[in-house]
Amino acid sequence: MNRSMVMISIFIAAFLAAAESSIVTTAMPKIVGSLQGIELMNGVFTVYLLASTVTVLIFGKLSDLYGRKLIFTVGAMFFLIGSVLCVMAQTMEQLIAFRLIQGIGAGAILPVTQTIIADMYPSEEIVFLGLAVVCVLATLLLPRSKQNAAKESA
C-alpha cells in the first residue's frame, strides 16, 4: 500500500466534502432563480446536513464490520453520484432529493477518512493536523473565490 497516494486521495475527498457547503451557498441565489423555488431553499441545506449527520454513525459501524476502503469508496460514490445528479436537477424537489444522496456520501467521507488516517498513522498526530488544514483551506479559500465570482458576474 502506497501511503502517499492514499493520503492524497483522502485529502482530496475531504476537501471536496468540506468545500461543498461554500460552493452551494455561493450558487444558491442563481439556483433558486433558475429553478424558481425560494420557498424550498432551506430544504436544500437541511436535507444534506441531516443525511450526513445521521449516516456518520452508521458508516462508522459499517467500516468496522466491512472495512474502511469499501465504506470510503461507497461513500465517495454516493457523494459523486449525488453531485452529478444535483447538476442535472430540473426542479427544487429533485435538487433536494439529490442533495440527500450527496449528504449520505458526505456522512461516510469525513469520519471514515479520519479512521483510515488513524489506522495508517496510529501515533502521529501531525497527520490529523494535515486533515484539519485541508478543511480550513476549503473554508478560507472558497469565500475568496466567491467574492471574485461575484465581481465577475456584476
DSSP file (Angstrom, degrees, kcal/mol; ACC not computed):
  #  RESIDUE AA STRUCTURE BP1 BP2  ACC     N-H-->O    O-->H-N    N-H-->O    O-->H-N    TCO  KAPPA ALPHA  PHI   PSI    X-CA   Y-CA   Z-CA
    1    1 A M              0   0    0      0, 0.0     2,-0.9     0, 0.0     3,-0.1   0.000 360.0 360.0 360.0 127.7    0.0    0.0    0.0
    2    2 A N     >  -     0   0    0      1,-0.2     4,-2.0     2,-0.0     5,-0.2  -0.771 360.0-164.2 -88.4 105.4    1.4    3.4   -1.0
    3    3 A R  H  > S+     0   0    0     -2,-0.9     4,-2.5     1,-0.2     5,-0.2   0.845  84.9  56.0 -61.7 -36.1    0.7    5.7    1.9
    4    4 A S  H  > S+     0   0    0      2,-0.2     4,-2.4     1,-0.2    -1,-0.2   0.927 108.3  46.2 -64.1 -44.9    1.3    8.8    0.0
    5    5 A M  H  > S+     0   0    0      2,-0.2     4,-2.3     1,-0.2    -1,-0.2   0.888 112.3  51.4 -65.6 -38.4   -1.3    8.0   -2.7
    6    6 A V  H  X S+     0   0    0     -4,-2.0     4,-2.5     2,-0.2    -2,-0.2   0.932 111.2  47.9 -62.7 -45.2   -3.8    7.0    0.0
    7    7 A M  H  X S+     0   0    0     -4,-2.5     4,-2.7     2,-0.2    -2,-0.2   0.898 110.8  50.5 -64.5 -41.1   -3.2   10.3    1.8
    8    8 A I  H  X S+     0   0    0     -4,-2.4     4,-2.3     2,-0.2    -1,-0.2   0.933 112.1  48.0 -61.9 -44.7   -3.6   12.4   -1.3
    9    9 A S  H  X S+     0   0    0     -4,-2.3     4,-2.3     1,-0.2    -2,-0.2   0.915 112.8  48.0 -61.3 -44.4   -6.8   10.6   -2.2
   10   10 A I  H  X S+     0   0    0     -4,-2.5     4,-2.7     1,-0.2    -2,-0.2   0.916 111.4  49.9 -64.6 -43.4   -8.2   11.1    1.3
   11   11 A F  H  X S+     0   0    0     -4,-2.7     4,-2.4     2,-0.2    -1,-0.2   0.886 110.4  50.2 -65.3 -38.0   -7.2   14.8    1.4
   12   12 A I  H  X S+     0   0    0     -4,-2.3     4,-2.3    -5,-0.2    -2,-0.2   0.943 112.9  45.9 -64.1 -46.7   -8.9   15.4   -2.0
   13   13 A A  H  X S+     0   0    0     -4,-2.3     4,-2.3     1,-0.2    -2,-0.2   0.911 113.7  48.9 -62.6 -42.7  -12.1   13.7   -0.9
   14   14 A A  H  X S+     0   0    0     -4,-2.7     4,-2.5     1,-0.2    -1,-0.2   0.890 110.1  52.1 -65.0 -39.0  -12.1   15.6    2.5
   15   15 A F  H  X S+     0   0    0     -4,-2.4     4,-2.7    -5,-0.2    -2,-0.2   0.926 109.9  48.6 -62.5 -44.6  -11.5   18.9    0.6
   16   16 A L  H  X S+     0   0    0     -4,-2.3     4,-1.2     1,-0.2    -2,-0.2   0.918 113.5  46.2 -62.7 -43.6  -14.5   18.2   -1.7
   17   17 A A  H  < S+     0   0    0     -4,-2.3     4,-0.5     1,-0.2    -1,-0.2   0.895 116.6  44.8 -66.8 -38.9  -16.8   17.3    1.2
   18   18 A A  H  < S+     0   0    0     -4,-2.5     4,-0.4     1,-0.2     3,-0.4   0.856 114.3  48.7 -72.7 -34.7  -15.6   20.3    3.3
   19   19 A A  H  X S+     0   0    0     -4,-2.7     4,-2.1    -5,-0.2     3,-0.3   0.668  89.7  85.4 -78.9 -16.9  -15.8   22.7    0.3
   20   20 A E  H  X S+     0   0    0     -4,-1.2     4,-2.6     1,-0.2     5,-0.3   0.882  85.8  51.5 -55.2 -45.9  -19.3   21.6   -0.7
   21   21 A S  H  > S+     0   0    0     -4,-0.5     4,-2.3    -3,-0.4    -1,-0.2   0.882 110.2  49.1 -65.2 -37.1  -21.2   23.9    1.7
   22   22 A S  H  > S+     0   0    0     -4,-0.4     4,-1.9    -3,-0.3    -1,-0.2   0.899 112.2  49.1 -66.7 -39.4  -19.3   27.0    0.5
   23   23 A I  H  X S+     0   0    0     -4,-2.1     4,-2.0     2,-0.2    -2,-0.2   0.938 113.8  44.1 -65.9 -46.9  -19.9   26.2   -3.1
   24   24 A V  H  X S+     0   0    0     -4,-2.6     4,-1.7     1,-0.2    -2,-0.2   0.896 111.5  53.9 -67.2 -40.2  -23.7   25.6   -2.7
   25   25 A T  H  < S+     0   0    0     -4,-2.3    -1,-0.2    -5,-0.3    -2,-0.2   0.908 110.9  47.0 -60.3 -41.5  -24.1   28.7   -0.6
   26   26 A T  H  < S+     0   0    0     -4,-1.9     4,-0.3     1,-0.2    -1,-0.2   0.898 117.6  41.3 -66.0 -41.1  -22.5   30.8   -3.2
   27   27 A A  H >X S+     0   0    0     -4,-2.0     4,-2.2     1,-0.2     3,-0.6   0.632  89.1  92.9 -83.8 -13.9  -24.5   29.3   -6.1
   28   28 A M  H 3X S+     0   0    0     -4,-1.7     4,-3.1     1,-0.2     5,-0.3   0.840  79.6  55.3 -57.2 -41.2  -27.9   29.2   -4.2
   29   29 A P  H 3> S+     0   0    0      0, 0.0     4,-2.0     0, 0.0    -1,-0.2   0.923 113.6  42.2 -58.2 -41.8  -29.2   32.6   -5.4
   30   30 A K  H <> S+     0   0    0     -3,-0.6     4,-2.4    -4,-0.3    -2,-0.2   0.880 114.6  51.5 -70.3 -37.1  -28.7   31.6   -9.1
   31   31 A I  H  X S+     0   0    0     -4,-2.2     4,-3.0     2,-0.2     5,-0.3   0.942 110.8  47.5 -64.1 -47.3  -30.1   28.1   -8.4
   32   32 A V  H  X>S+     0   0    0     -4,-3.1     4,-1.4     1,-0.2     5,-0.9   0.903 113.3  48.9 -61.9 -41.1  -33.2   29.4   -6.7
   33   33 A G  H  <5S+     0   0    0     -4,-2.0    -1,-0.2    -5,-0.3    -2,-0.2   0.897 115.0  44.5 -64.6 -39.5  -33.7   31.9   -9.6
   34   34 A S  H  <5S+     0   0    0     -4,-2.4    -2,-0.2     1,-0.2    -1,-0.2   0.901 123.0  34.3 -71.8 -42.4  -33.3   29.2  -12.2
   35   35 A L  H  <5S-     0   0    0     -4,-3.0    57,-0.4    -5,-0.2    -1,-0.2   0.495  99.5-136.1 -94.1  -3.7  -35.4   26.6  -10.5
   36   36 A Q  T  <5 +     0   0    0     -4,-1.4    -3,-0.2    -5,-0.3    -4,-0.1   0.941  62.7 122.9  49.6  63.4  -37.9   29.1   -9.1
   37   37 A G    > < +     0   0    0     -5,-0.9     3,-1.7     1,-0.1     4,-0.3  -0.219  12.6 148.4-147.3  53.0  -38.2   27.6   -5.7
   38   38 A I  G >  S+     0   0    0      1,-0.3     3,-1.2    -6,-0.2     4,-0.4   0.827  74.8  62.1 -60.9 -30.8  -37.3   30.1   -3.0
   39   39 A E  G 3  S+     0   0    0      1,-0.3    -1,-0.3     2,-0.1     3,-0.2   0.710 108.0  43.7 -68.8 -18.1  -39.8   28.5   -0.6
   40   40 A L  G X> S+     0   0    0     -3,-1.7     4,-0.9     1,-0.1     3,-0.7   0.337  82.1 104.6-104.5   4.9  -37.8   25.3   -0.7
   41   41 A M  H X> S+     0   0    0     -3,-1.2     3,-0.9    -4,-0.3     4,-0.8   0.883  77.7  52.4 -58.1 -42.9  -34.3   26.8   -0.5
   42   42 A N  H 3> S+     0   0    0     -4,-0.4     4,-2.7     1,-0.3     3,-0.3   0.802  99.8  64.8 -66.3 -26.9  -33.7   25.8    3.2
   43   43 A G  H <> S+     0   0    0     -3,-0.7     4,-2.3     1,-0.2     5,-0.3   0.821  92.7  62.4 -63.5 -30.7  -34.6   22.2    2.4
   44   44 A V  H <X S+     0   0    0     -3,-0.9     4,-0.8    -4,-0.9    -1,-0.2   0.899 113.5  34.0 -62.0 -41.4  -31.5   22.0    0.1
   45   45 A F  H  X S+     0   0    0     -4,-0.8     4,-2.3    -3,-0.3     5,-0.2   0.894 117.4  53.5 -80.0 -42.2  -29.2   22.7    3.1
   46   46 A T  H  X S+     0   0    0     -4,-2.7     4,-2.8     1,-0.2     5,-0.2   0.912 107.0  49.2 -63.2 -45.7  -31.3   20.9    5.7
   47   47 A V  H  X S+     0   0    0     -4,-2.3     4,-2.4     1,-0.2    -1,-0.2   0.878 111.9  50.0 -65.6 -36.6  -31.6   17.6    3.9
   48   48 A Y  H  X S+     0   0    0     -4,-0.8     4,-2.5    -5,-0.3     5,-0.2   0.953 114.2  43.6 -64.1 -50.2  -27.8   17.5    3.3
   49   49 A L  H  X S+     0   0    0     -4,-2.3     4,-2.2     1,-0.2    -2,-0.2   0.897 115.2  49.2 -64.8 -40.5  -26.9   18.2    6.9
   50   50 A L  H  X S+     0   0    0     -4,-2.8     4,-2.5    -5,-0.2     5,-0.2   0.934 112.9  46.7 -64.5 -46.1  -29.5   15.8    8.2
   51   51 A A  H  X S+     0   0    0     -4,-2.4     4,-2.0    -5,-0.2    -2,-0.2   0.920 114.6  46.2 -63.6 -44.2  -28.4   13.0    6.0
   52   52 A S  H  X S+     0   0    0     -4,-2.5     4,-0.9    -5,-0.2    -1,-0.2   0.883 113.9  48.8 -68.7 -36.0  -24.7   13.4    6.7
   53   53 A T  H  X S+     0   0    0     -4,-2.2     4,-0.6    -5,-0.2     3,-0.4   0.923 113.4  45.5 -68.3 -44.3  -25.3   13.7   10.4
   54   54 A V  H  X S+     0   0    0     -4,-2.5     4,-0.7     1,-0.2     3,-0.3   0.876 113.4  49.3 -67.3 -37.8  -27.4   10.6   10.6
   55   55 A T  H  X S+     0   0    0     -4,-2.0     4,-3.1    -5,-0.2     5,-0.3   0.613  88.3  82.6 -83.3 -10.9  -25.2    8.4    8.5
   56   56 A V  H  X S+     0   0    0     -4,-0.9     4,-2.0    -3,-0.4    -1,-0.2   0.954  98.3  40.4 -55.9 -51.3  -21.9    9.3   10.3
   57   57 A L  H  X S+     0   0    0     -4,-0.6     4,-2.1    -3,-0.3    -1,-0.2   0.887 115.2  52.0 -66.6 -38.6  -22.6    6.7   13.0
   58   58 A I  H  X S+     0   0    0     -4,-0.7     4,-2.5     1,-0.2    -2,-0.2   0.948 112.7  43.8 -63.7 -48.3  -23.9    4.1   10.5
   59   59 A F  H  X S+     0   0    0     -4,-3.1     4,-2.4     1,-0.2    -1,-0.2   0.835 109.7  58.0 -68.0 -31.0  -20.9    4.4    8.2
   60   60 A G  H  X S+     0   0    0     -4,-2.0     4,-1.2    -5,-0.3    -1,-0.2   0.933 110.9  41.7 -62.0 -45.1  -18.6    4.3   11.2
   61   61 A K  H  X S+     0   0    0     -4,-2.1     4,-1.9     1,-0.2    -2,-0.2   0.906 113.7  52.5 -68.5 -41.2  -20.0    0.9   12.3
   62   62 A L  H  X S+     0   0    0     -4,-2.5     4,-3.4     1,-0.2     5,-0.4   0.868 105.9  54.6 -63.2 -35.1  -20.1   -0.4    8.8
   63   63 A S  H  X S+     0   0    0     -4,-2.4     4,-1.2     1,-0.2    -1,-0.2   0.838 107.6  50.7 -68.7 -30.2  -16.4    0.5    8.3
   64   64 A D  H  < S+     0   0    0     -4,-1.2    -1,-0.2    -3,-0.2    -2,-0.2   0.879 118.5  38.2 -68.4 -37.7  -15.7   -1.6   11.4
   65   65 A L  H  < S+     0   0    0     -4,-1.9    -2,-0.2     1,-0.1    -3,-0.2   0.897 131.9  21.1 -81.4 -41.7  -17.6   -4.5   10.0
   66   66 A Y  H  < S-     0   0    0     -4,-3.4     4,-0.2     1,-0.2    -3,-0.2   0.471 114.5 -89.1-113.4  -4.3  -16.7   -4.4    6.3
   67   67 A G     X  -     0   0    0     -4,-1.2     4,-1.6    -5,-0.4    -1,-0.2   0.036  25.8-102.4 107.4 145.3  -13.5   -2.4    6.1
   68   68 A R  H  > S+     0   0    0      1,-0.2     4,-2.9     2,-0.2     5,-0.3   0.900 114.5  55.0 -67.3 -43.7  -12.5    1.2    5.7
   69   69 A K  H  > S+     0   0    0      1,-0.2     4,-2.3     2,-0.2    -1,-0.2   0.917 109.2  46.7 -61.4 -45.4  -11.7    1.0    2.0
   70   70 A L  H  > S+     0   0    0     -4,-0.2     4,-2.6     2,-0.2    -1,-0.2   0.936 115.8  44.3 -62.9 -47.6  -15.1   -0.4    0.9
   71   71 A I  H  X S+     0   0    0     -4,-1.6     4,-2.7     2,-0.2    -2,-0.2   0.885 113.0  51.2 -69.1 -37.9  -17.1    2.1    3.0
   72   72 A F  H  X S+     0   0    0     -4,-2.9     4,-2.7     2,-0.2    -1,-0.2   0.925 112.2  47.6 -61.4 -43.5  -14.9    5.0    1.9
   73   73 A T  H  X S+     0   0    0     -4,-2.3     4,-2.3    -5,-0.3    -2,-0.2   0.922 112.4  48.3 -64.5 -44.6  -15.4    4.0   -1.7
   74   74 A V  H  X S+     0   0    0     -4,-2.6     4,-2.5     2,-0.2    -2,-0.2   0.926 113.2  48.4 -61.6 -44.6  -19.2    3.6   -1.3
   75   75 A G  H  X S+     0   0    0     -4,-2.7     4,-2.5     1,-0.2    -2,-0.2   0.911 111.2  49.5 -62.4 -43.0  -19.4    7.0    0.4
   76   76 A A  H  X S+     0   0    0     -4,-2.7     4,-2.8     2,-0.2    -1,-0.2   0.885 110.7  50.8 -63.8 -37.9  -17.4    8.7   -2.3
   77   77 A M  H  X S+     0   0    0     -4,-2.3     4,-3.0     2,-0.2     5,-0.3   0.925 110.2  48.8 -66.7 -43.6  -19.6    7.1   -4.9
   78   78 A F  H  X S+     0   0    0     -4,-2.5     4,-2.7     2,-0.2    -2,-0.2   0.937 113.6  48.0 -58.0 -45.8  -22.7    8.3   -3.2
   79   79 A F  H  X S+     0   0    0     -4,-2.5     4,-2.2     2,-0.2    -2,-0.2   0.928 115.1  43.8 -62.5 -46.2  -21.2   11.8   -2.9
   80   80 A L  H  X S+     0   0    0     -4,-2.8     4,-2.5     2,-0.2     5,-0.2   0.916 115.0  47.7 -67.6 -43.3  -20.1   11.9   -6.6
   81   81 A I  H  X S+     0   0    0     -4,-3.0     4,-2.6     1,-0.2     5,-0.2   0.928 113.0  49.6 -63.0 -43.8  -23.4   10.5   -7.9
   82   82 A G  H  X S+     0   0    0     -4,-2.7     4,-2.2    -5,-0.3    -2,-0.2   0.889 110.3  51.2 -60.6 -39.4  -25.3   12.9   -5.8
   83   83 A S  H  X S+     0   0    0     -4,-2.2     4,-1.6     2,-0.2    -2,-0.2   0.919 111.2  46.6 -64.7 -44.2  -23.2   15.8   -7.0
   84   84 A V  H  X S+     0   0    0     -4,-2.5     4,-1.2     1,-0.2    -2,-0.2   0.917 112.9  49.6 -64.2 -43.0  -23.7   14.9  -10.7
   85   85 A L  H  X S+     0   0    0     -4,-2.6     4,-0.5     1,-0.2    -1,-0.2   0.875 106.0  57.1 -64.8 -36.7  -27.5   14.5  -10.1
   86   86 A C  H >< S+     0   0    0     -4,-2.2     3,-1.0     1,-0.2    -1,-0.2   0.894 104.3  52.6 -59.8 -39.4  -27.6   17.9   -8.4
   87   87 A V  H 3< S+     0   0    0     -4,-1.6    -1,-0.2     1,-0.2    -2,-0.2   0.843 111.7  46.3 -64.3 -32.5  -26.2   19.5  -11.5
   88   88 A M  H 3< S+     0   0    0     -4,-1.2    -1,-0.2    -3,-0.2    -2,-0.2   0.435  82.4 129.8 -91.5   0.6  -28.9   17.8  -13.6
   89   89 A A    <<  -     0   0    0     -3,-1.0     3,-0.1    -4,-0.5    -3,-0.1  -0.289  35.6-173.0 -60.6 136.3  -31.8   18.8  -11.3
   90   90 A Q        +     0   0    0      1,-0.1     2,-0.3   -55,-0.0    -1,-0.1   0.590  69.1  30.5-103.9 -16.9  -34.7   20.4  -13.1
   91   91 A T  S  > S-     0   0    0      1,-0.1     4,-2.1   -54,-0.0     5,-0.1  -0.903  81.5-112.5-136.5 164.7  -36.8   21.3  -10.0
   92   92 A M  H  > S+     0   0    0    -57,-0.4     4,-2.5    -2,-0.3     5,-0.2   0.860 117.4  57.5 -66.5 -34.4  -36.1   22.2   -6.4
   93   93 A E  H  > S+     0   0    0      2,-0.2     4,-2.3     1,-0.2    -1,-0.2   0.914 107.7  46.7 -62.2 -42.5  -37.7   18.9   -5.3
   94   94 A Q  H  > S+     0   0    0      2,-0.2     4,-2.8     1,-0.2     5,-0.2   0.921 110.7  52.7 -63.9 -43.2  -35.2   17.0   -7.4
   95   95 A L  H  X S+     0   0    0     -4,-2.1     4,-2.2     1,-0.2    -2,-0.2   0.910 109.5  48.9 -59.5 -42.7  -32.4   19.1   -6.1
   96   96 A I  H  X S+     0   0    0     -4,-2.5     4,-1.4     2,-0.2    -1,-0.2   0.921 111.9  48.7 -63.6 -43.7  -33.4   18.3   -2.5
   97   97 A A  H  X S+     0   0    0     -4,-2.3     4,-1.3     1,-0.2    -2,-0.2   0.906 113.2  47.1 -62.7 -41.2  -33.7   14.6   -3.3
   98   98 A F  H  X S+     0   0    0     -4,-2.8     4,-2.2     1,-0.2    -1,-0.2   0.828 107.2  56.5 -71.9 -31.3  -30.2   14.6   -4.9
   99   99 A R  H  X S+     0   0    0     -4,-2.2     4,-2.7    -5,-0.2    -1,-0.2   0.811 101.5  58.7 -67.6 -28.6  -28.7   16.5   -2.0
  100  100 A L  H  X S+     0   0    0     -4,-1.4     4,-1.9     2,-0.2    -2,-0.2   0.931 106.8  46.4 -62.2 -45.4  -30.0   13.7    0.2
  101  101 A I  H  X S+     0   0    0     -4,-1.3     4,-1.8     1,-0.2    -2,-0.2   0.921 113.2  49.4 -62.1 -44.3  -27.9   11.3   -1.8
  102  102 A Q  H  X S+     0   0    0     -4,-2.2     4,-2.2     1,-0.2    -2,-0.2   0.896 109.2  52.3 -62.4 -40.8  -24.9   13.7   -1.6
  103  103 A G  H  X S+     0   0    0     -4,-2.7     4,-1.8     1,-0.2    -1,-0.2   0.851 104.4  56.0 -64.9 -35.8  -25.4   14.0    2.1
  104  104 A I  H  < S+     0   0    0     -4,-1.9     4,-0.5     1,-0.2    -1,-0.2   0.923 109.5  47.0 -61.7 -43.2  -25.3   10.3    2.6
  105  105 A G  H >X S+     0   0    0     -4,-1.8     4,-2.0     1,-0.2     3,-1.4   0.901 109.0  53.3 -64.8 -40.7  -22.0   10.1    0.9
  106  106 A A  H 3X S+     0   0    0     -4,-2.2     4,-1.2     1,-0.3    -1,-0.2   0.831  99.2  64.7 -64.2 -30.5  -20.6   13.0    3.0
  107  107 A G  H 3< S+     0   0    0     -4,-1.8    -1,-0.3     1,-0.2    -2,-0.2   0.705 110.6  37.5 -64.9 -18.7  -21.6   11.1    6.1
  108  108 A A  H <> S+     0   0    0     -3,-1.4     4,-1.8    -4,-0.5     5,-0.3   0.789 108.4  62.4 -96.8 -36.3  -19.1    8.5    5.1
  109  109 A I  H  X S+     0   0    0     -4,-2.0     4,-2.2     1,-0.2     5,-0.2   0.954 104.8  38.5 -62.8 -58.3  -16.3   10.6    3.7
  110  110 A L  H  X S+     0   0    0     -4,-1.2     4,-1.7     1,-0.2    -1,-0.2   0.934 120.7  40.7 -67.0 -47.9  -15.1   12.7    6.6
  111  111 A P  H  > S+     0   0    0      0, 0.0     4,-1.8     0, 0.0    -1,-0.2   0.908 117.2  48.2 -68.5 -36.9  -15.4   10.2    9.5
  112  112 A V  H  X S+     0   0    0     -4,-1.8     4,-2.6     2,-0.2    -2,-0.2   0.858 108.1  55.5 -71.6 -32.6  -14.0    7.3    7.5
  113  113 A T  H  X S+     0   0    0     -4,-2.2     4,-2.3    -5,-0.3    -1,-0.2   0.919 108.2  48.9 -63.2 -40.8  -11.1    9.4    6.3
  114  114 A Q  H  X S+     0   0    0     -4,-1.7     4,-2.2    -5,-0.2    -2,-0.2   0.888 111.6  49.3 -64.6 -37.4  -10.2   10.2    9.9
  115  115 A T  H  X S+     0   0    0     -4,-1.8     4,-2.1     2,-0.2    -2,-0.2   0.900 109.7  50.9 -68.6 -40.3  -10.4    6.5   10.8
  116  116 A I  H  X S+     0   0    0     -4,-2.6     4,-2.3     2,-0.2    -2,-0.2   0.924 110.8  49.1 -61.9 -44.1   -8.2    5.5    7.8
  117  117 A I  H  X S+     0   0    0     -4,-2.3     4,-2.9     1,-0.2    -2,-0.2   0.917 110.0  51.2 -62.0 -43.0   -5.6    8.1    8.9
  118  118 A A  H  < S+     0   0    0     -4,-2.2    -1,-0.2     1,-0.2    -2,-0.2   0.865 110.9  49.1 -63.5 -35.1   -5.7    6.8   12.4
  119  119 A D  H  < S+     0   0    0     -4,-2.1    -1,-0.2     1,-0.2    -2,-0.2   0.885 116.3  42.0 -69.3 -38.5   -5.2    3.2   11.2
  120  120 A M  H  < S+     0   0    0     -4,-2.3    -2,-0.2     1,-0.3    -1,-0.2   0.858 130.3  24.3 -77.6 -35.9   -2.3    4.2    9.0
  121  121 A Y  S >< S+     0   0    0     -4,-2.9     3,-0.8    -5,-0.2    -1,-0.3  -0.653  70.3 171.5-129.5  73.8   -0.6    6.6   11.5
  122  122 A P  T 3  S+     0   0    0      0, 0.0    -1,-0.1     0, 0.0    -2,-0.1   0.781  81.3  23.5 -62.0 -29.3   -1.7    5.5   14.9
  123  123 A S  T 3  S+     0   0    0      1,-0.1     2,-1.0     2,-0.0    -5,-0.1   0.311  95.6  99.9-119.7   9.6    0.7    7.7   16.9
  124  124 A E    X   +     0   0    0     -3,-0.8     3,-1.1     1,-0.2     4,-0.5  -0.790  42.1 179.6-103.9  96.7    1.4   10.5   14.5
  125  125 A E  T >> S+     0   0    0     -2,-1.0     4,-1.4     1,-0.2     3,-0.5   0.709  70.8  77.0 -68.4 -20.8   -0.7   13.5   15.4
  126  126 A I  H 3> S+     0   0    0      1,-0.2     4,-1.7     2,-0.2    -1,-0.2   0.802  86.4  60.9 -62.4 -29.4    0.7   15.6   12.7
  127  127 A V  H <> S+     0   0    0     -3,-1.1     4,-1.9     1,-0.2    -1,-0.2   0.893 101.9  51.2 -67.3 -38.6   -1.4   13.8   10.0
  128  128 A F  H <> S+     0   0    0     -3,-0.5     4,-2.3    -4,-0.5    -1,-0.2   0.856 106.1  55.8 -65.9 -33.0   -4.6   14.9   11.7
  129  129 A L  H  X S+     0   0    0     -4,-1.4     4,-2.4     2,-0.2    -1,-0.2   0.898 104.6  53.8 -62.3 -39.2   -3.3   18.4   11.7
  130  130 A G  H  X S+     0   0    0     -4,-1.7     4,-1.9     2,-0.2    -2,-0.2   0.901 108.2  48.6 -61.3 -41.8   -2.9   18.0    7.9
  131  131 A L  H  X S+     0   0    0     -4,-1.9     4,-1.9     1,-0.2    -1,-0.2   0.894 110.7  51.2 -65.4 -39.3   -6.6   16.9    7.6
  132  132 A A  H  X S+     0   0    0     -4,-2.3     4,-2.5     1,-0.2    -2,-0.2   0.894 107.5  53.3 -63.1 -39.4   -7.6   19.9    9.7
  133  133 A V  H  X S+     0   0    0     -4,-2.4     4,-2.9     1,-0.2    -1,-0.2   0.891 105.8  53.7 -62.9 -39.5   -5.5   22.2    7.4
  134  134 A V  H  X S+     0   0    0     -4,-1.9     4,-2.1     2,-0.2    -1,-0.2   0.931 111.1  45.6 -60.4 -45.4   -7.4   20.8    4.3
  135  135 A C  H  X S+     0   0    0     -4,-1.9     4,-1.7     2,-0.2    -2,-0.2   0.898 113.7  49.0 -65.9 -40.4  -10.7   21.6    5.9
  136  136 A V  H  X S+     0   0    0     -4,-2.5     4,-2.6     2,-0.2     5,-0.2   0.913 109.7  51.9 -65.9 -42.2   -9.5   25.1    7.0
  137  137 A L  H  X S+     0   0    0     -4,-2.9     4,-3.0     1,-0.2     5,-0.5   0.906 107.6  52.7 -60.6 -40.7   -8.2   25.8    3.5
  138  138 A A  H  X S+     0   0    0     -4,-2.1     4,-1.1     1,-0.2    -1,-0.2   0.892 113.0  44.9 -60.9 -38.4  -11.5   24.8    2.0
  139  139 A T  H  < S+     0   0    0     -4,-1.7    -2,-0.2    -5,-0.1    -1,-0.2   0.861 119.8  39.4 -73.9 -36.3  -13.2   27.3    4.3
  140  140 A L  H  X S+     0   0    0     -4,-2.6     4,-0.8     2,-0.1    -2,-0.2   0.885 116.9  44.9 -83.6 -40.0  -10.8   30.1    3.7
  141  141 A L  H  X S+     0   0    0     -4,-3.0     4,-1.7    -5,-0.2     3,-0.3   0.878 105.8  58.2 -75.9 -37.8  -10.1   29.8    0.0
  142  142 A L  H  X S+     0   0    0     -4,-1.1     4,-2.0    -5,-0.5    -1,-0.2   0.868  99.4  56.2 -67.5 -37.1  -13.6   29.4   -1.3
  143  143 A P  H  > S+     0   0    0      0, 0.0     4,-2.0     0, 0.0    -1,-0.2   0.881 107.1  52.3 -60.9 -32.9  -15.1   32.6    0.2
  144  144 A R  H  X S+     0   0    0     -4,-0.8     4,-2.0    -3,-0.3    -2,-0.2   0.898 108.8  48.8 -66.7 -39.5  -12.4   34.5   -1.7
  145  145 A S  H  X S+     0   0    0     -4,-1.7     4,-2.3     1,-0.2    -1,-0.2   0.822 107.7  56.7 -69.9 -28.1  -13.3   32.7   -4.9
  146  146 A K  H  X S+     0   0    0     -4,-2.0     4,-2.4     2,-0.2    -2,-0.2   0.922 106.5  49.0 -63.9 -43.9  -17.0   33.7   -4.2
  147  147 A Q  H  X S+     0   0    0     -4,-2.0     4,-2.1     1,-0.2    -2,-0.2   0.913 112.0  48.3 -63.4 -41.8  -16.0   37.3   -4.0
  148  148 A N  H  X S+     0   0    0     -4,-2.0     4,-2.1     1,-0.2    -1,-0.2   0.902 111.5  49.9 -65.2 -40.2  -14.2   37.1   -7.3
  149  149 A A  H  X S+     0   0    0     -4,-2.3     4,-2.0     1,-0.2    -2,-0.2   0.878 109.8  51.2 -66.2 -37.0  -17.1   35.3   -8.9
  150  150 A A  H  X S+     0   0    0     -4,-2.4     4,-1.0     1,-0.2    -1,-0.2   0.889 110.4  48.9 -66.8 -38.4  -19.5   37.9   -7.7
  151  151 A K  H  < S+     0   0    0     -4,-2.1     3,-0.2     1,-0.2    -2,-0.2   0.890 111.7  49.4 -67.2 -38.6  -17.3   40.7   -9.1
  152  152 A E  H  < S+     0   0    0     -4,-2.1    -2,-0.2     1,-0.2    -1,-0.2   0.855 111.4  47.9 -69.9 -34.6  -17.0   39.0  -12.5
  153  153 A S  H  <        0   0    0     -4,-2.0    -1,-0.2     1,-0.2    -2,-0.2   0.668 360.0 360.0 -81.9 -14.1  -20.8   38.4  -12.7
  154  154 A A     <        0   0    0     -4,-1.0    -1,-0.2    -3,-0.2    -2,-0.2   0.473 360.0 360.0 -79.8 360.0  -21.6   42.1  -11.8
